[in-house]
Amino acid sequence: MSGLVFGCIAPHGGMLIPRIAGPDGRKALATRAAMEELGRRLEAHRPDTIALITPHGTAVPGAFSLLDSGRVAGEVGGNGRSVTVEFRVDNALNAAIASLGRERGVPVRRIVRGTPGDPTSCLPLDWGAVIPLWFLGRGLNPPPRVIVAAPHPGLDWTLYAPLGQLIRLAAEGLGRRLALIASADLGHAHDPQSPYGYDPAAVEYDAASCAAVREQDLGRLLHFDRAWVERAKPDALWQMLNLHGAIDGQGFRGELLSYEVPTYFGMLCAAYEKVS
């Protein structure tokens, strides 16, 4: 079967990776275990390509960006304790997504270094891509190719689900087995000592997002109150809408594997697989 075979919501806190976690790592053991489970499930579906949508990637005004070098690579950590990932890019899938975007009015721009597909050209990955890919895809054999997308913050919310649909349709057209990762952390305003301070909206937002997963209704995120979301300070809603667009009407069911707030932001892990 080609097309979307697996989807997930995966957080990107550095404390999840033992090598770089430091003392904070023991605060997020449930999420780490859930990320490992997501990795096992993704591997079982044998994807040809992994599509990852990150909130921290290269932003192109008025569009979704796609990294379109021959390779992508990234590193997180420091002081001799870092982790790295590197993948070949599925340039043909990028081209198909961009073409569908032009046909359907979804703004997509490819970011190119050198010639698309040239293995000597490489673009950097941000932590929102590196950390999920360290758990989901790094150890697969044969290694999958990837596409990495990122939104511009000013995009209309109604464009996010259509991008997810385009990614799925493009994979179907090329006969790719596709896994889609929505890289997403929930509300960032859980701690008054944090960079974002405290706002009860973060607790409320996280509860509403978990409920949307449990009740198989990611589409309701599109109707969340904008001012309330801004108070909660998530970087999750938009990638979850991308995932919604990819799975909508395709017979997928979500399973919430974990939720915890080990620091000032919430982290949710959820797997989406087809119901047999």
N, C-alpha and C positions, 0 to 999 in steps of 0.2 A: 504494500500500500504506500502510495506517495502522498505528499501533503503533510499537514500538521499531525504528528504522532504523539506529541507530549508538550505540555505547557506548565509553567510554574511561576509563582511569586517567590523571589529570593532576596533577602536583605544583603547589605554590603558593608556591615560594620567590621572593622579590622580585628576586633576582639574574637572573631569567629575562627581565625586561623591560628592554630597553636604556636607556630613559630614566631608570629609577630604579636600575639595577644597580650603578653605580659600578665600582670596580676588580674586585669579585668577579664581575662579569658574565662575564669571560673564562674563569672556572673551570667554567662550566656551558653551554658552547656546544653540546655534543651534545644536552643536554636542551632548550635553546632551539630548535634545529633540529627536534627531535621534536615539540615543541609546535606549531610552525608547520605541520608535516605533519599533526598531528591537526586543526588548523584547516581545512586544505584538504580533508581527508577528510570532516569534519563538513559543510562547505559543500556538497560534492558530493551529500550525501544530502538536502539541502533540508528540514531539519526545520521544522515549524510551531512547536514548543516545545522548549526545552532544559530538562531537569531537572538541577539541580546539587545534590549532597549535600556539605556542607562540615562539617568537624569543629570549626570555629571560629565557628559561627553562634549564634543565640539559642537557648539551652537551656531547655526546659520540663520540669520534673521529671516523670519517669515517662512521657515521650512523645517522639515525633518532632515537631519544629515545622515549619510551613510558613508562609513569609512571604506574607501575603494582603492587602497593600495594593494600590493601583492600579498603582504603580511600585516598583521597587527601584533603588537607585543606590549606588555606593561609590567610594572614592578610596584609593589607596595611594601612598606616597612622601612627600615633603616638601621644604622649602627651595627651592620653585619648580620642583621636578622630581617631578611626580606624574602619575599617570594615573587616568582615571575611566571608569566604564562605567555605563550606565543602560538599563533594559529595562521594558517593560510586563509585568505579571504575568498568567499564565493562570489567572484566578480560577476558571473553570469546571472546569479540571483539578484544582485544589486541592480544590474541593468534592467532586469525584468520588472522589479519593483518600481524603478524610476519611470519606466515606460507606462505601466499601469497608472502610476500617479498622474502622469500627464493626461491620460485618457479620462480619468475620473475626478480631476480637480483637487488632488491631494498633493501639496507641495513637497517634493523630495529633491534634495540636492546631494550629489555624490562628491565626496572630498577625495581628490586624487593626489598622490605623490608619485611622480614618474608616470609610467604607463600602467593602466589597470592590468593586474595579473602578473606583472613583473615581480618575481620572487625577491629581487634585490631591494624593492621599495617597501618601506615599512612605516606605518603610522602608530602613534602611541595610544595605549588604552588607559583610561582613568580607573580609579579604584572601584567605581560602580560597575565596571566590567570585569576587572581582574579578580575581585573577591568571589563573585558567583562562578566565574569560569574556572577558578582554582578547584572548586568543589564539583562543578558540572561540566565535564568535558576535557579537563586537563589530562586525565589518565586513559582516555579511550584509545583503543587500537582496533582498526585504523583510526587515526585522528580525524575528527570532523573538520570541515571548513566552517567559517563563521561569517555572519554579517553583524555589524554593530551600528545601531541607530541611536540618535539622540534628538530630542525636540528642542525648539527654541521656546523659551518661557512665554513669549507673547502669542503663541498659537491659540486659535479658538479651540475650546474643549471638544467641540463636535467633530474635529478632524482626527482625534486619537483612535477611536474605534475603527474608522475606515483605514488607517494605516495598518493596523493589525490584520484586517481583512485582506489588504493588498499583499502583505507578506505571505499569508497563507495561499492566496490564489496564485502568486508567482511561483511558489514552491510546487504547487500542484501542476502548473503548466510545464515546469522543467522536470517533473518526475522526482523531485527531491523528497526524502524523508526529513521532516523538519521538526526541531524542538525549539520552543520559544521561551525565553527567560525574561520576565518582567523584573528588572532589578529595582528594588523599592524598599525604602525604610518608611515607617509610619510617622506619626506626629513627633516633632522635635522639641516640644515645649512641655516636657514632663518634669523638669527639674529647675527650681528657681536659681540655682547656681550655674546653669548651663549658658551657652552663648545666646540662646533664644529665650531664656527666662521660663517662667511657668505660666501656663494658661489651661484652665480646665477643658478647653476645647480639644486639647491633645488626647486626653483620656476618652472623651466622647467620640472623637474622630476614629480612634483606634477600635473602639467597641463597634462602631458602625461599619468599619471596613471588615472586621472579623465576621460580623453578622452577614455582610454581603457575600462573603466566601461560603459560609456555612449554609446560607439559603439559596445558593446557586444563582446569584443575581448581581454580578459585577456591574451590569448596566445602570444600576441605581446610583452609582458614583457620579454619573453625569449630572445628576440633579441635586447634588450636595450644594449647600449654600456657600457661595464664593467667599464671603467675609469670614464665615466660620472656618473654612478650610485654611484661609490665610492665618488665622489665629493659631490653628493647630500646627502649622509649619511642617506638613509632610512633604516628602519627595516621591510619594507612592501613587497617588491617585491616577496620574496620567498614564503611567506604564500599565497599571491595572486595567485602564480603559483600552489600551492597545491589545492586551490579552483578551479582554472581552470581545473585541472585534474579530480576533482570530478564531475564537471558539464558538461564537454565537451561532446557534443552529446546527452545530456539527456533532452533537451527541457526546460532548465532554461533561464530566462531572468533577467538581473540585473537592479536595480533602484538605482541611486545615490541619497541618502537622504540628505546628507550634506557634505560640505567641508569647512574648515576654518583653519586659522593659528593663534591660540590665543597666541602662545608663539614661541619658536624657531623651533618647528616641526609642520608639517601639519597633519591634522586628517581628514579622509574620512570615511563615513558610507555608506554602500551599502547593499541592500537586494537582494537575488537571490531566485526566486520562479518559479515553473513550470508554463509554459503557458498552460492554459486549452484549 
